[in-house]
Every structure is written in C-alpha cells, then in structure tokens.
Amino acid sequence: MVGREDMSALQARVAGCKVVVVGNSDALLRQRLGARIDAFDVVVRMNLGRVRDPLHQGQRCTVLFTSTDKLDARQIETAFAPEWVVWATPKREQMPDLTALGDRLLLHPVSIWDELSRACAPARPSTGLITLSFLYRHCRCADLAFAGFDFFASGTFYHRRLLGLLKPRRLSSTAHDGAREQAVVARMIAAGGLRNLAEER
C-alpha cells in the first residue's frame, strides 16, 4: 500500500511550532484573516480548499489533510505544494493515485480514527475534525489555532462559488453532525491549547 501510518515525522515537524488549520467554510471568505494565517509556522489545509482569495485564506500550505478522491498527486502539487499529505479516512480503497508523493504521503492511523468516530457516533468525523483532533491530541504544537470552521452553517466555499457566482447553500452531508463536532471542538478550546482566530479579531 502507498503511504505509511507512522506519523512521527509529521509530529516532529509541528512540534514546538505555531500551527493553524484552515477550514473551508464560505464564511472564511469574508473574514480577512489571510495575513494572520500566513504568520503561523505551519499552515494546514484540507480537501479541495485551495486558495482562491489570499486576503481571507492566506497563501501558504505546509500540510494537506485530504479525504477526497478528486485530487491526485499532480493536482495536489499544483494547488497546494505541501510538505506533507495525510490521507485522513480509513477508506483507503477510495484513495486516488498519490504514488508520486512518495514518503510525503502519510495515512492517518485507523486506531485514532476509531476513537474519534466513537465520539461522533452515529455520524462520521469530518476531515476538519480529524485534523484538529490529531494536532490537538497527538502533537506538541506551541500554539494551535483554526479559521474557517463554522460546522457547516455557511456551507463549503468550493461548493457555493462557481465563476464568481454564489450558489444556494449546499446542506452538509448527513454523514457528519455539525452540532456534535462543534461541541467536541468547544471542549478542546475550554481545556486550553486551541483557539479560534475568527473570535479574536
């Protein structure tokens, strides 16, 4: 199988770093957080969330967490040029051809996913929650923040915007439970070690 479950190299990369996870909510494109995002040591993006407006999204990408079969290795390099790529879902049979990424491709451990899945049951954890949870619980970041998460309230920007036109809000998949995920993240924030950039403006 392409990729490896050993996440130690990525954990070493983010250790002691200021890390931001950039979500894909449509609301992000109105928040002017780009400069603050790019000021972090490590910028993590997800799925089809390529930069469309640096003013709001920043420009950099250090790590890409992905669960989509719509991005092959060439497309990832072109859109993100990340140091690391993490296949976030245990559905490895759905992984596109990422062979060209070589040792930069990591597989999010199924054992960690299983633990998070139990917290979200009967829904499945989204890529965003998988990413935040891994960095929060399994890494030693000096600072961990996020932007562009509203737990499906505004929809996903790449589903809503086409040729500059705003499409009707696409309802989130029934596979994910926004309210439950918001509660999980709220507990992380309350415990310390995670903050929401949108609430600090």
PyMOL commands that place a pseudoatom at each C-alpha (Angstrom):
pseudoatom trace, name=CA, resn=MET, resi=1, chain=A, elem=C, hetatm=0, pos=[0.000, 0.000, 0.000]
pseudoatom trace, name=CA, resn=VAL, resi=2, chain=A, elem=C, hetatm=0, pos=[1.125, 3.538, -0.790]
pseudoatom trace, name=CA, resn=GLY, resi=3, chain=A, elem=C, hetatm=0, pos=[1.777, 5.682, 2.285]
pseudoatom trace, name=CA, resn=ARG, resi=4, chain=A, elem=C, hetatm=0, pos=[2.525, 4.795, 5.891]
pseudoatom trace, name=CA, resn=GLU, resi=5, chain=A, elem=C, hetatm=0, pos=[0.738, 5.078, 9.213]
pseudoatom trace, name=CA, resn=ASP, resi=6, chain=A, elem=C, hetatm=0, pos=[3.845, 6.246, 11.064]
pseudoatom trace, name=CA, resn=MET, resi=7, chain=A, elem=C, hetatm=0, pos=[3.076, 9.902, 11.779]
pseudoatom trace, name=CA, resn=SER, resi=8, chain=A, elem=C, hetatm=0, pos=[6.257, 10.568, 13.769]
pseudoatom trace, name=CA, resn=ALA, resi=9, chain=A, elem=C, hetatm=0, pos=[7.916, 12.662, 11.058]
pseudoatom trace, name=CA, resn=LEU, resi=10, chain=A, elem=C, hetatm=0, pos=[4.912, 14.961, 10.858]
pseudoatom trace, name=CA, resn=GLN, resi=11, chain=A, elem=C, hetatm=0, pos=[4.683, 15.113, 14.640]
pseudoatom trace, name=CA, resn=ALA, resi=12, chain=A, elem=C, hetatm=0, pos=[8.337, 16.161, 14.730]
pseudoatom trace, name=CA, resn=ARG, resi=13, chain=A, elem=C, hetatm=0, pos=[7.693, 18.789, 12.045]
pseudoatom trace, name=CA, resn=VAL, resi=14, chain=A, elem=C, hetatm=0, pos=[4.960, 20.533, 14.039]
pseudoatom trace, name=CA, resn=ALA, resi=15, chain=A, elem=C, hetatm=0, pos=[6.490, 20.095, 17.499]
pseudoatom trace, name=CA, resn=GLY, resi=16, chain=A, elem=C, hetatm=0, pos=[7.152, 23.469, 19.082]
pseudoatom trace, name=CA, resn=CYS, resi=17, chain=A, elem=C, hetatm=0, pos=[5.547, 25.283, 16.132]
pseudoatom trace, name=CA, resn=LYS, resi=18, chain=A, elem=C, hetatm=0, pos=[2.661, 27.686, 15.838]
pseudoatom trace, name=CA, resn=VAL, resi=19, chain=A, elem=C, hetatm=0, pos=[0.114, 25.779, 13.746]
pseudoatom trace, name=CA, resn=VAL, resi=20, chain=A, elem=C, hetatm=0, pos=[-3.121, 26.921, 12.104]
pseudoatom trace, name=CA, resn=VAL, resi=21, chain=A, elem=C, hetatm=0, pos=[-5.762, 24.711, 10.486]
pseudoatom trace, name=CA, resn=VAL, resi=22, chain=A, elem=C, hetatm=0, pos=[-7.649, 26.460, 7.702]
pseudoatom trace, name=CA, resn=GLY, resi=23, chain=A, elem=C, hetatm=0, pos=[-11.179, 25.217, 7.173]
pseudoatom trace, name=CA, resn=ASN, resi=24, chain=A, elem=C, hetatm=0, pos=[-13.317, 25.635, 4.080]
pseudoatom trace, name=CA, resn=SER, resi=25, chain=A, elem=C, hetatm=0, pos=[-16.420, 27.431, 5.319]
pseudoatom trace, name=CA, resn=ASP, resi=26, chain=A, elem=C, hetatm=0, pos=[-17.874, 30.014, 2.973]
pseudoatom trace, name=CA, resn=ALA, resi=27, chain=A, elem=C, hetatm=0, pos=[-17.816, 32.466, 5.881]
pseudoatom trace, name=CA, resn=LEU, resi=28, chain=A, elem=C, hetatm=0, pos=[-13.993, 32.445, 5.819]
pseudoatom trace, name=CA, resn=LEU, resi=29, chain=A, elem=C, hetatm=0, pos=[-14.070, 34.428, 2.575]
pseudoatom trace, name=CA, resn=ARG, resi=30, chain=A, elem=C, hetatm=0, pos=[-15.432, 37.446, 4.461]
pseudoatom trace, name=CA, resn=GLN, resi=31, chain=A, elem=C, hetatm=0, pos=[-13.082, 37.470, 7.456]
pseudoatom trace, name=CA, resn=ARG, resi=32, chain=A, elem=C, hetatm=0, pos=[-9.791, 38.987, 6.186]
pseudoatom trace, name=CA, resn=LEU, resi=33, chain=A, elem=C, hetatm=0, pos=[-7.649, 36.529, 8.137]
pseudoatom trace, name=CA, resn=GLY, resi=34, chain=A, elem=C, hetatm=0, pos=[-5.102, 35.838, 5.387]
pseudoatom trace, name=CA, resn=ALA, resi=35, chain=A, elem=C, hetatm=0, pos=[-2.145, 37.730, 6.852]
pseudoatom trace, name=CA, resn=ARG, resi=36, chain=A, elem=C, hetatm=0, pos=[-2.689, 36.193, 10.280]
pseudoatom trace, name=CA, resn=ILE, resi=37, chain=A, elem=C, hetatm=0, pos=[-2.910, 32.707, 8.769]
pseudoatom trace, name=CA, resn=ASP, resi=38, chain=A, elem=C, hetatm=0, pos=[0.354, 33.112, 6.866]
pseudoatom trace, name=CA, resn=ALA, resi=39, chain=A, elem=C, hetatm=0, pos=[2.126, 34.333, 10.027]
pseudoatom trace, name=CA, resn=PHE, resi=40, chain=A, elem=C, hetatm=0, pos=[1.948, 30.824, 11.538]
pseudoatom trace, name=CA, resn=ASP, resi=41, chain=A, elem=C, hetatm=0, pos=[4.918, 28.462, 11.271]
pseudoatom trace, name=CA, resn=VAL, resi=42, chain=A, elem=C, hetatm=0, pos=[2.763, 25.668, 9.853]
pseudoatom trace, name=CA, resn=VAL, resi=43, chain=A, elem=C, hetatm=0, pos=[-0.395, 26.116, 7.764]
pseudoatom trace, name=CA, resn=VAL, resi=44, chain=A, elem=C, hetatm=0, pos=[-2.674, 23.093, 7.384]
pseudoatom trace, name=CA, resn=ARG, resi=45, chain=A, elem=C, hetatm=0, pos=[-5.328, 22.936, 4.661]
pseudoatom trace, name=CA, resn=MET, resi=46, chain=A, elem=C, hetatm=0, pos=[-7.886, 20.307, 3.737]
pseudoatom trace, name=CA, resn=ASN, resi=47, chain=A, elem=C, hetatm=0, pos=[-9.561, 18.590, 0.813]
pseudoatom trace, name=CA, resn=LEU, resi=48, chain=A, elem=C, hetatm=0, pos=[-10.441, 20.928, -2.086]
pseudoatom trace, name=CA, resn=GLY, resi=49, chain=A, elem=C, hetatm=0, pos=[-9.668, 24.079, -0.096]
pseudoatom trace, name=CA, resn=ARG, resi=50, chain=A, elem=C, hetatm=0, pos=[-7.133, 25.591, -2.466]
pseudoatom trace, name=CA, resn=VAL, resi=51, chain=A, elem=C, hetatm=0, pos=[-6.510, 29.299, -2.037]
pseudoatom trace, name=CA, resn=ARG, resi=52, chain=A, elem=C, hetatm=0, pos=[-8.896, 31.490, -4.001]
pseudoatom trace, name=CA, resn=ASP, resi=53, chain=A, elem=C, hetatm=0, pos=[-8.557, 34.737, -2.073]
pseudoatom trace, name=CA, resn=PRO, resi=54, chain=A, elem=C, hetatm=0, pos=[-5.299, 35.261, -0.132]
pseudoatom trace, name=CA, resn=LEU, resi=55, chain=A, elem=C, hetatm=0, pos=[-6.795, 38.248, 1.693]
pseudoatom trace, name=CA, resn=HIS, resi=56, chain=A, elem=C, hetatm=0, pos=[-9.074, 35.871, 3.549]
pseudoatom trace, name=CA, resn=GLN, resi=57, chain=A, elem=C, hetatm=0, pos=[-7.334, 32.490, 3.249]
pseudoatom trace, name=CA, resn=GLY, resi=58, chain=A, elem=C, hetatm=0, pos=[-3.630, 33.288, 3.251]
pseudoatom trace, name=CA, resn=GLN, resi=59, chain=A, elem=C, hetatm=0, pos=[-1.367, 31.683, 0.658]
pseudoatom trace, name=CA, resn=ARG, resi=60, chain=A, elem=C, hetatm=0, pos=[0.804, 29.048, 2.307]
pseudoatom trace, name=CA, resn=CYS, resi=61, chain=A, elem=C, hetatm=0, pos=[0.252, 25.318, 2.757]
pseudoatom trace, name=CA, resn=THR, resi=62, chain=A, elem=C, hetatm=0, pos=[2.591, 23.145, 4.789]
pseudoatom trace, name=CA, resn=VAL, resi=63, chain=A, elem=C, hetatm=0, pos=[0.350, 20.112, 5.301]
pseudoatom trace, name=CA, resn=LEU, resi=64, chain=A, elem=C, hetatm=0, pos=[-2.735, 18.884, 3.443]
pseudoatom trace, name=CA, resn=PHE, resi=65, chain=A, elem=C, hetatm=0, pos=[-5.222, 16.538, 5.110]
pseudoatom trace, name=CA, resn=THR, resi=66, chain=A, elem=C, hetatm=0, pos=[-7.482, 15.009, 2.478]
pseudoatom trace, name=CA, resn=SER, resi=67, chain=A, elem=C, hetatm=0, pos=[-10.318, 12.514, 2.242]
pseudoatom trace, name=CA, resn=THR, resi=68, chain=A, elem=C, hetatm=0, pos=[-11.374, 13.250, -1.324]
pseudoatom trace, name=CA, resn=ASP, resi=69, chain=A, elem=C, hetatm=0, pos=[-10.869, 11.094, -4.393]
pseudoatom trace, name=CA, resn=LYS, resi=70, chain=A, elem=C, hetatm=0, pos=[-10.972, 14.233, -6.552]
pseudoatom trace, name=CA, resn=LEU, resi=71, chain=A, elem=C, hetatm=0, pos=[-7.295, 15.155, -6.037]
pseudoatom trace, name=CA, resn=ASP, resi=72, chain=A, elem=C, hetatm=0, pos=[-4.445, 13.088, -7.434]
pseudoatom trace, name=CA, resn=ALA, resi=73, chain=A, elem=C, hetatm=0, pos=[-0.772, 13.745, -6.694]
pseudoatom trace, name=CA, resn=ARG, resi=74, chain=A, elem=C, hetatm=0, pos=[-0.283, 16.143, -9.603]
pseudoatom trace, name=CA, resn=GLN, resi=75, chain=A, elem=C, hetatm=0, pos=[-3.313, 18.215, -8.646]
pseudoatom trace, name=CA, resn=ILE, resi=76, chain=A, elem=C, hetatm=0, pos=[-2.173, 18.377, -5.026]
pseudoatom trace, name=CA, resn=GLU, resi=77, chain=A, elem=C, hetatm=0, pos=[1.262, 19.626, -6.073]
pseudoatom trace, name=CA, resn=THR, resi=78, chain=A, elem=C, hetatm=0, pos=[-0.240, 22.251, -8.369]
pseudoatom trace, name=CA, resn=ALA, resi=79, chain=A, elem=C, hetatm=0, pos=[-2.886, 23.536, -5.965]
pseudoatom trace, name=CA, resn=PHE, resi=80, chain=A, elem=C, hetatm=0, pos=[-1.080, 23.220, -2.622]
pseudoatom trace, name=CA, resn=ALA, resi=81, chain=A, elem=C, hetatm=0, pos=[2.610, 22.221, -2.972]
pseudoatom trace, name=CA, resn=PRO, resi=82, chain=A, elem=C, hetatm=0, pos=[2.603, 20.841, 0.603]
pseudoatom trace, name=CA, resn=GLU, resi=83, chain=A, elem=C, hetatm=0, pos=[5.492, 19.347, 2.541]
pseudoatom trace, name=CA, resn=TRP, resi=84, chain=A, elem=C, hetatm=0, pos=[3.216, 16.553, 3.791]
pseudoatom trace, name=CA, resn=VAL, resi=85, chain=A, elem=C, hetatm=0, pos=[-0.067, 14.980, 2.700]
pseudoatom trace, name=CA, resn=VAL, resi=86, chain=A, elem=C, hetatm=0, pos=[-2.226, 12.969, 5.108]
pseudoatom trace, name=CA, resn=TRP, resi=87, chain=A, elem=C, hetatm=0, pos=[-4.944, 10.637, 3.826]
pseudoatom trace, name=CA, resn=ALA, resi=88, chain=A, elem=C, hetatm=0, pos=[-7.426, 11.184, 6.639]
pseudoatom trace, name=CA, resn=THR, resi=89, chain=A, elem=C, hetatm=0, pos=[-10.062, 8.490, 6.188]
pseudoatom trace, name=CA, resn=PRO, resi=90, chain=A, elem=C, hetatm=0, pos=[-9.779, 4.738, 6.796]
pseudoatom trace, name=CA, resn=LYS, resi=91, chain=A, elem=C, hetatm=0, pos=[-11.443, 4.219, 3.393]
pseudoatom trace, name=CA, resn=ARG, resi=92, chain=A, elem=C, hetatm=0, pos=[-8.125, 3.585, 1.717]
pseudoatom trace, name=CA, resn=GLU, resi=93, chain=A, elem=C, hetatm=0, pos=[-9.709, 1.818, -1.217]
pseudoatom trace, name=CA, resn=GLN, resi=94, chain=A, elem=C, hetatm=0, pos=[-11.062, 5.257, -2.235]
pseudoatom trace, name=CA, resn=MET, resi=95, chain=A, elem=C, hetatm=0, pos=[-7.644, 6.925, -2.221]
pseudoatom trace, name=CA, resn=PRO, resi=96, chain=A, elem=C, hetatm=0, pos=[-6.698, 8.281, -5.666]
pseudoatom trace, name=CA, resn=ASP, resi=97, chain=A, elem=C, hetatm=0, pos=[-3.270, 7.752, -7.185]
pseudoatom trace, name=CA, resn=LEU, resi=98, chain=A, elem=C, hetatm=0, pos=[-0.930, 9.505, -4.762]
pseudoatom trace, name=CA, resn=THR, resi=99, chain=A, elem=C, hetatm=0, pos=[2.113, 7.366, -5.566]
pseudoatom trace, name=CA, resn=ALA, resi=100, chain=A, elem=C, hetatm=0, pos=[4.135, 10.333, -6.802]
pseudoatom trace, name=CA, resn=LEU, resi=101, chain=A, elem=C, hetatm=0, pos=[4.067, 11.874, -3.326]
pseudoatom trace, name=CA, resn=GLY, resi=102, chain=A, elem=C, hetatm=0, pos=[6.429, 9.161, -2.111]
pseudoatom trace, name=CA, resn=ASP, resi=103, chain=A, elem=C, hetatm=0, pos=[7.407, 9.373, 1.543]
pseudoatom trace, name=CA, resn=ARG, resi=104, chain=A, elem=C, hetatm=0, pos=[5.477, 12.618, 1.973]
pseudoatom trace, name=CA, resn=LEU, resi=105, chain=A, elem=C, hetatm=0, pos=[2.213, 10.647, 1.977]
pseudoatom trace, name=CA, resn=LEU, resi=106, chain=A, elem=C, hetatm=0, pos=[1.031, 9.569, 5.423]
pseudoatom trace, name=CA, resn=LEU, resi=107, chain=A, elem=C, hetatm=0, pos=[-2.031, 7.564, 6.423]
pseudoatom trace, name=CA, resn=HIS, resi=108, chain=A, elem=C, hetatm=0, pos=[-3.964, 8.803, 9.431]
pseudoatom trace, name=CA, resn=PRO, resi=109, chain=A, elem=C, hetatm=0, pos=[-3.956, 5.805, 11.807]
pseudoatom trace, name=CA, resn=VAL, resi=110, chain=A, elem=C, hetatm=0, pos=[-7.200, 3.840, 11.821]
pseudoatom trace, name=CA, resn=SER, resi=111, chain=A, elem=C, hetatm=0, pos=[-6.938, 3.367, 15.594]
pseudoatom trace, name=CA, resn=ILE, resi=112, chain=A, elem=C, hetatm=0, pos=[-7.056, 7.143, 16.129]
pseudoatom trace, name=CA, resn=TRP, resi=113, chain=A, elem=C, hetatm=0, pos=[-9.946, 7.495, 13.679]
pseudoatom trace, name=CA, resn=ASP, resi=114, chain=A, elem=C, hetatm=0, pos=[-11.877, 4.768, 15.500]
pseudoatom trace, name=CA, resn=GLU, resi=115, chain=A, elem=C, hetatm=0, pos=[-11.560, 6.623, 18.801]
pseudoatom trace, name=CA, resn=LEU, resi=116, chain=A, elem=C, hetatm=0, pos=[-12.783, 9.874, 17.267]
pseudoatom trace, name=CA, resn=SER, resi=117, chain=A, elem=C, hetatm=0, pos=[-15.560, 8.081, 15.414]
pseudoatom trace, name=CA, resn=ARG, resi=118, chain=A, elem=C, hetatm=0, pos=[-16.963, 6.783, 18.681]
pseudoatom trace, name=CA, resn=ALA, resi=119, chain=A, elem=C, hetatm=0, pos=[-17.173, 10.358, 19.966]
pseudoatom trace, name=CA, resn=CYS, resi=120, chain=A, elem=C, hetatm=0, pos=[-19.159, 11.380, 16.876]
pseudoatom trace, name=CA, resn=ALA, resi=121, chain=A, elem=C, hetatm=0, pos=[-21.368, 8.305, 16.507]
pseudoatom trace, name=CA, resn=PRO, resi=122, chain=A, elem=C, hetatm=0, pos=[-23.644, 7.666, 14.777]
pseudoatom trace, name=CA, resn=ALA, resi=123, chain=A, elem=C, hetatm=0, pos=[-22.196, 10.282, 12.392]
pseudoatom trace, name=CA, resn=ARG, resi=124, chain=A, elem=C, hetatm=0, pos=[-18.673, 10.122, 10.960]
pseudoatom trace, name=CA, resn=PRO, resi=125, chain=A, elem=C, hetatm=0, pos=[-15.995, 12.695, 11.822]
pseudoatom trace, name=CA, resn=SER, resi=126, chain=A, elem=C, hetatm=0, pos=[-15.293, 15.252, 9.113]
pseudoatom trace, name=CA, resn=THR, resi=127, chain=A, elem=C, hetatm=0, pos=[-11.810, 15.833, 7.725]
pseudoatom trace, name=CA, resn=GLY, resi=128, chain=A, elem=C, hetatm=0, pos=[-11.722, 19.079, 9.686]
pseudoatom trace, name=CA, resn=LEU, resi=129, chain=A, elem=C, hetatm=0, pos=[-12.406, 17.393, 12.999]
pseudoatom trace, name=CA, resn=ILE, resi=130, chain=A, elem=C, hetatm=0, pos=[-9.935, 14.603, 12.208]
pseudoatom trace, name=CA, resn=THR, resi=131, chain=A, elem=C, hetatm=0, pos=[-7.255, 17.212, 11.523]
pseudoatom trace, name=CA, resn=LEU, resi=132, chain=A, elem=C, hetatm=0, pos=[-7.910, 19.328, 14.613]
pseudoatom trace, name=CA, resn=SER, resi=133, chain=A, elem=C, hetatm=0, pos=[-8.152, 16.298, 16.869]
pseudoatom trace, name=CA, resn=PHE, resi=134, chain=A, elem=C, hetatm=0, pos=[-4.894, 14.783, 15.622]
pseudoatom trace, name=CA, resn=LEU, resi=135, chain=A, elem=C, hetatm=0, pos=[-2.937, 18.003, 16.072]
pseudoatom trace, name=CA, resn=TYR, resi=136, chain=A, elem=C, hetatm=0, pos=[-4.535, 18.712, 19.461]
pseudoatom trace, name=CA, resn=ARG, resi=137, chain=A, elem=C, hetatm=0, pos=[-4.303, 15.243, 20.992]
pseudoatom trace, name=CA, resn=HIS, resi=138, chain=A, elem=C, hetatm=0, pos=[-1.282, 13.687, 19.308]
pseudoatom trace, name=CA, resn=CYS, resi=139, chain=A, elem=C, hetatm=0, pos=[1.117, 16.568, 18.600]
pseudoatom trace, name=CA, resn=ARG, resi=140, chain=A, elem=C, hetatm=0, pos=[3.028, 19.067, 20.707]
pseudoatom trace, name=CA, resn=CYS, resi=141, chain=A, elem=C, hetatm=0, pos=[2.304, 22.340, 18.961]
pseudoatom trace, name=CA, resn=ALA, resi=142, chain=A, elem=C, hetatm=0, pos=[3.450, 25.510, 20.700]
pseudoatom trace, name=CA, resn=ASP, resi=143, chain=A, elem=C, hetatm=0, pos=[0.206, 27.131, 19.564]
pseudoatom trace, name=CA, resn=LEU, resi=144, chain=A, elem=C, hetatm=0, pos=[-2.765, 25.593, 17.749]
pseudoatom trace, name=CA, resn=ALA, resi=145, chain=A, elem=C, hetatm=0, pos=[-5.466, 27.711, 16.133]
pseudoatom trace, name=CA, resn=PHE, resi=146, chain=A, elem=C, hetatm=0, pos=[-8.078, 27.363, 13.444]
pseudoatom trace, name=CA, resn=ALA, resi=147, chain=A, elem=C, hetatm=0, pos=[-10.005, 29.506, 10.983]
pseudoatom trace, name=CA, resn=GLY, resi=148, chain=A, elem=C, hetatm=0, pos=[-12.771, 28.788, 8.517]
pseudoatom trace, name=CA, resn=PHE, resi=149, chain=A, elem=C, hetatm=0, pos=[-14.784, 26.413, 10.700]
pseudoatom trace, name=CA, resn=ASP, resi=150, chain=A, elem=C, hetatm=0, pos=[-18.466, 27.099, 11.322]
pseudoatom trace, name=CA, resn=PHE, resi=151, chain=A, elem=C, hetatm=0, pos=[-19.555, 23.473, 11.397]
pseudoatom trace, name=CA, resn=PHE, resi=152, chain=A, elem=C, hetatm=0, pos=[-21.441, 23.541, 8.083]
pseudoatom trace, name=CA, resn=ALA, resi=153, chain=A, elem=C, hetatm=0, pos=[-23.518, 26.640, 8.949]
pseudoatom trace, name=CA, resn=SER, resi=154, chain=A, elem=C, hetatm=0, pos=[-22.405, 28.651, 5.885]
pseudoatom trace, name=CA, resn=GLY, resi=155, chain=A, elem=C, hetatm=0, pos=[-21.638, 25.729, 3.607]
pseudoatom trace, name=CA, resn=THR, resi=156, chain=A, elem=C, hetatm=0, pos=[-18.302, 24.903, 1.993]
pseudoatom trace, name=CA, resn=PHE, resi=157, chain=A, elem=C, hetatm=0, pos=[-16.908, 27.699, -0.166]
pseudoatom trace, name=CA, resn=TYR, resi=158, chain=A, elem=C, hetatm=0, pos=[-15.913, 25.479, -3.081]
pseudoatom trace, name=CA, resn=HIS, resi=159, chain=A, elem=C, hetatm=0, pos=[-19.436, 24.047, -3.246]
pseudoatom trace, name=CA, resn=ARG, resi=160, chain=A, elem=C, hetatm=0, pos=[-21.019, 27.502, -3.129]
pseudoatom trace, name=CA, resn=ARG, resi=161, chain=A, elem=C, hetatm=0, pos=[-18.921, 29.566, -5.522]
pseudoatom trace, name=CA, resn=LEU, resi=162, chain=A, elem=C, hetatm=0, pos=[-18.685, 28.980, -9.255]
pseudoatom trace, name=CA, resn=LEU, resi=163, chain=A, elem=C, hetatm=0, pos=[-17.430, 31.553, -11.785]
pseudoatom trace, name=CA, resn=GLY, resi=164, chain=A, elem=C, hetatm=0, pos=[-17.752, 34.224, -9.114]
pseudoatom trace, name=CA, resn=LEU, resi=165, chain=A, elem=C, hetatm=0, pos=[-21.429, 33.500, -8.525]
pseudoatom trace, name=CA, resn=LEU, resi=166, chain=A, elem=C, hetatm=0, pos=[-22.874, 32.432, -5.204]
pseudoatom trace, name=CA, resn=LYS, resi=167, chain=A, elem=C, hetatm=0, pos=[-24.896, 29.248, -5.463]
pseudoatom trace, name=CA, resn=PRO, resi=168, chain=A, elem=C, hetatm=0, pos=[-27.597, 28.226, -2.967]
pseudoatom trace, name=CA, resn=ARG, resi=169, chain=A, elem=C, hetatm=0, pos=[-26.139, 26.875, 0.269]
pseudoatom trace, name=CA, resn=ARG, resi=170, chain=A, elem=C, hetatm=0, pos=[-25.449, 23.188, -0.005]
pseudoatom trace, name=CA, resn=LEU, resi=171, chain=A, elem=C, hetatm=0, pos=[-26.603, 21.305, 3.053]
pseudoatom trace, name=CA, resn=SER, resi=172, chain=A, elem=C, hetatm=0, pos=[-23.883, 19.340, 4.806]
pseudoatom trace, name=CA, resn=SER, resi=173, chain=A, elem=C, hetatm=0, pos=[-23.738, 15.634, 4.258]
pseudoatom trace, name=CA, resn=THR, resi=174, chain=A, elem=C, hetatm=0, pos=[-25.780, 13.580, 6.669]
pseudoatom trace, name=CA, resn=ALA, resi=175, chain=A, elem=C, hetatm=0, pos=[-22.536, 11.692, 7.237]
pseudoatom trace, name=CA, resn=HIS, resi=176, chain=A, elem=C, hetatm=0, pos=[-21.390, 14.496, 9.589]
pseudoatom trace, name=CA, resn=ASP, resi=177, chain=A, elem=C, hetatm=0, pos=[-23.016, 16.086, 12.631]
pseudoatom trace, name=CA, resn=GLY, resi=178, chain=A, elem=C, hetatm=0, pos=[-22.067, 19.768, 12.828]
pseudoatom trace, name=CA, resn=ALA, resi=179, chain=A, elem=C, hetatm=0, pos=[-23.542, 20.315, 16.284]
pseudoatom trace, name=CA, resn=ARG, resi=180, chain=A, elem=C, hetatm=0, pos=[-21.733, 17.335, 17.746]
pseudoatom trace, name=CA, resn=GLU, resi=181, chain=A, elem=C, hetatm=0, pos=[-18.434, 18.348, 16.126]
pseudoatom trace, name=CA, resn=GLN, resi=182, chain=A, elem=C, hetatm=0, pos=[-18.833, 21.899, 17.410]
pseudoatom trace, name=CA, resn=ALA, resi=183, chain=A, elem=C, hetatm=0, pos=[-19.297, 20.518, 20.915]
pseudoatom trace, name=CA, resn=VAL, resi=184, chain=A, elem=C, hetatm=0, pos=[-16.131, 18.406, 20.611]
pseudoatom trace, name=CA, resn=VAL, resi=185, chain=A, elem=C, hetatm=0, pos=[-14.114, 21.442, 19.479]
pseudoatom trace, name=CA, resn=ALA, resi=186, chain=A, elem=C, hetatm=0, pos=[-15.644, 23.630, 22.196]
pseudoatom trace, name=CA, resn=ARG, resi=187, chain=A, elem=C, hetatm=0, pos=[-14.385, 21.170, 24.807]
pseudoatom trace, name=CA, resn=MET, resi=188, chain=A, elem=C, hetatm=0, pos=[-10.877, 21.369, 23.330]
pseudoatom trace, name=CA, resn=ILE, resi=189, chain=A, elem=C, hetatm=0, pos=[-10.973, 25.166, 23.478]
pseudoatom trace, name=CA, resn=ALA, resi=190, chain=A, elem=C, hetatm=0, pos=[-12.259, 25.148, 27.055]
pseudoatom trace, name=CA, resn=ALA, resi=191, chain=A, elem=C, hetatm=0, pos=[-9.477, 22.781, 28.110]
pseudoatom trace, name=CA, resn=GLY, resi=192, chain=A, elem=C, hetatm=0, pos=[-6.850, 25.109, 26.618]
pseudoatom trace, name=CA, resn=GLY, resi=193, chain=A, elem=C, hetatm=0, pos=[-4.415, 24.667, 23.764]
pseudoatom trace, name=CA, resn=LEU, resi=194, chain=A, elem=C, hetatm=0, pos=[-6.790, 25.528, 20.897]
pseudoatom trace, name=CA, resn=ARG, resi=195, chain=A, elem=C, hetatm=0, pos=[-8.217, 28.854, 19.758]
pseudoatom trace, name=CA, resn=ASN, resi=196, chain=A, elem=C, hetatm=0, pos=[-10.463, 30.226, 17.032]
pseudoatom trace, name=CA, resn=LEU, resi=197, chain=A, elem=C, hetatm=0, pos=[-8.896, 33.080, 15.042]
pseudoatom trace, name=CA, resn=ALA, resi=198, chain=A, elem=C, hetatm=0, pos=[-12.304, 34.374, 13.960]
pseudoatom trace, name=CA, resn=GLU, resi=199, chain=A, elem=C, hetatm=0, pos=[-13.190, 35.096, 17.590]
pseudoatom trace, name=CA, resn=GLU, resi=200, chain=A, elem=C, hetatm=0, pos=[-10.042, 37.150, 18.226]
pseudoatom trace, name=CA, resn=ARG, resi=201, chain=A, elem=C, hetatm=0, pos=[-10.494, 39.901, 15.660]
for i in range(1, 201): cmd.bond("trace and resi %d" % i, "trace and resi %d" % (i + 1))
show_as sticks, trace
zoom trace
